[in-house]
Structures are given as structure tokens and as C-alpha cells.
Amino acid sequence: MLTQLIGAMLNVKTLIFAIIAFLVCRNAYLYFYNERQAEELQQLRQETQLAINRLDHFVEQQQQLNKAIEQLEQYKHEQQQQTEHTLNDEKNKNWSDQPVPSGVVELLTK
């Protein structure tokens, strides 16, 4: 009977040791898994910040381009108005036997 009791106690000790060993291994695995996840998260944060910076730069460039387009449109409109004014001016309509009118000269030299 004593041998059976000792045998049962050894089996319980072995079982407890196996459970503790399993829990230690599981804890180590989870620790390293969490470390790897934290590194990946940090890398994703850096990549996200880089993408945000690139997007901000793109928006800045787009605003500059829109401003340049607006300026060109304004310049085009002014040139069209000057051209129409010059062409509609009565003194510029028939000057084949006279010197070129100053308004036409200005228009041609631009």
C-alpha cells in the first residue's frame, strides 16, 4: 500500500511538473509573440506616418499647381481681352497704308 501511495505521489509530482513546464513554455512563446507583434505594430506606425507625410506633400503640390493654373487662366483672360480690344478698336481696323498702330504692336510683341 505504501508503494502504491508513493507511486501515486510521484505521478502527481510528475503531472504538476509537466503542467508547470508547459505553462513556462507557453509563457515564453507568448512573450516572444507579443514582442514580434509590438515590432510589427511599430513598423506599421512608421509606414503610416511616412504615407501621411507623402500625402501632405502631395496636397501641398496640388494646391501650388491649382494656384498656378488660376494665375495662367487670369493671364489668358487678360490677353484675350486685350486682343479683343485691339481688334475691335476702330483705328486698328484699316491701317494697310499707315504705320502699324501701337495697340497692334504691343499685341504682336508679347
C-alpha positions as a printed Julia matrix, in Angstrom:
110×3 Matrix{Float64}:
   0.0     0.0     0.0
   2.83    2.35    0.82
   4.4     1.69   -2.53
   1.12    2.49   -4.22
   0.9     5.76   -2.27
   4.48    6.67   -3.16
   3.82    5.77   -6.8
   0.68    7.95   -6.85
   2.58   10.85   -5.25
   5.3    10.54   -7.88
   2.69   10.58  -10.61
   1.1    13.71   -9.1
   4.53   15.38   -8.81
   5.31   14.43  -12.4
   1.95   15.78  -13.54
   2.44   19.06  -11.64
   5.98   19.37  -13.05
   4.67   18.74  -16.58
   1.94   21.35  -16.12
   4.45   23.91  -14.8
   6.86   23.15  -17.66
   4.02   23.55  -20.17
   2.98   26.87  -18.65
   6.59   28.16  -18.68
   6.98   27.22  -22.34
   3.61   28.75  -23.2
   4.55   31.95  -21.36
   7.87   32.19  -23.22
   6.11   31.67  -26.55
   3.52   34.36  -25.77
   6.24   36.76  -24.63
   8.19   36.45  -27.87
   4.99   36.52  -29.93
   3.98   39.78  -28.24
   7.46   41.22  -28.81
   7.2    40.43  -32.51
   3.7    41.9   -32.68
   4.94   45.09  -30.97
   7.77   45.4   -33.51
   5.36   44.92  -36.42
   3.0    47.49  -34.93
   5.83   50.0   -34.6
   6.85   49.38  -38.2
   3.26   49.87  -39.38
   3.05   53.13  -37.43
   6.22   54.37  -39.1
   4.96   53.39  -42.54
   1.63   55.07  -41.84
   3.37   58.28  -40.76
   5.52   58.19  -43.9
   2.38   57.77  -46.04
   0.73   60.69  -44.23
   3.79   62.86  -44.84
   3.78   61.94  -48.53
   0.08   62.7   -48.76
   0.59   66.09  -47.1
   3.37   66.86  -49.59
   1.12   65.8   -52.47
  -1.71   68.04  -51.23
   0.76   70.94  -50.94
   1.93   70.41  -54.5
  -1.64   70.13  -55.73
  -2.51   73.45  -54.1
   0.52   75.08  -55.72
  -0.49   73.68  -59.1
  -4.06   74.89  -58.68
  -2.76   78.36  -57.83
  -0.51   78.35  -60.9
  -3.44   77.24  -63.08
  -5.58   80.06  -61.7
  -2.82   82.57  -62.48
  -2.48   81.22  -66.02
  -6.24   81.38  -66.51
  -6.25   85.0   -65.33
  -3.35   85.85  -67.65
  -5.12   84.11  -70.55
  -8.31   86.06  -69.84
  -6.41   89.35  -69.74
  -4.66   88.54  -73.01
  -7.96   87.64  -74.66
  -9.5    90.91  -73.5
  -6.51   92.9   -74.79
  -6.66   91.07  -78.12
 -10.39   91.69  -78.49
  -9.99   95.34  -77.53
  -7.19   95.83  -80.01
  -9.04   94.09  -82.83
 -12.29   95.96  -82.15
 -10.67   99.37  -81.94
 -11.88  101.38  -85.0
  -8.49  102.93  -85.69
  -6.92   99.43  -85.91
  -9.43   98.03  -88.43
  -7.92   99.5   -91.58
  -4.3   100.53  -91.49
  -2.88   98.91  -94.58
  -1.49  102.26  -95.89
  -0.35  103.54  -92.49
   2.12  102.55  -89.79
   1.09   99.67  -87.53
  -0.99  101.04  -84.62
   0.67  100.91  -81.21
  -2.01   98.58  -79.78
  -1.31   96.04  -82.51
   2.44   96.4   -81.99
   2.01   95.67  -78.29
  -0.14   92.68  -79.11
   2.38   91.29  -81.6
   5.42   91.78  -79.37
   4.01   89.78  -76.43
